[in-house]
Amino acid sequence: MGTKGYYAGVLCGLLAGIAAAVLLRLRRKRRTGESCRYDERQRLAQGLAYKAAFSVLFIYILLATLLEGLEITGMLMSFAGLWLGVCISVSVFAVICIWKDAYLALHERAGMLLVTFGAVFIFNLVITADLLLSGTPMLADGKLAPESLNLAGCMMTAVILAVFLVKLRRSKRLEEEDEGE
């Protein structure tokens, strides 16, 4: 718990995720001959989503600092606690972009993205279940333990997947209604 090896593993996982994203983008560009392009409306929506996500992260850190300063709880002032704030912020960004049709680039399909998020969700769910079943504490010394990050990742991807599926279903229903008129 909190060893150098654990943090090295987190860093390797983060770098592997970034590498996978870059490779997928390069593969898509090579296959279709175009990079991800967003129209002006999507760029504007993404800008608003970035502002909202930044504001949420700022408020989260402010509250975490205030709660620790007032000695109410220092639970959020740890490696995992601060990353929980990042997960919440990323979720806010993704939800706003998805709902405003600004998450997927022009000509990008949702299928592969849903599979990727589903795989990340299942991966984090399996790890979280294993940690909980083995009795690994999610709190250590009154703070969120690094092992709780898998649960945070699981919740983040669950929210993003749920919003994505609701949005796709809603868009499909609206298209069917438009065709019926």
Buried (B, 14 or more C-beta within 10 A) or exposed (E): EBEEEBEEEBEEEEEEEEEEEEEEEEEBEEEEEEEEEBEEEBEEBBEBBBEBBEEBBEEBBEEBEEBBEEEEEBBBBBBBBBBBBBBBBBBBBBBBBBBBEBBBBEEBEBEEBBEBBEEBBEBBBEBBEEBBEEEBEBEBEEBBBBBBBBBBBBBBBBBBBEBBEEBEEEEEEEEEEEEEE
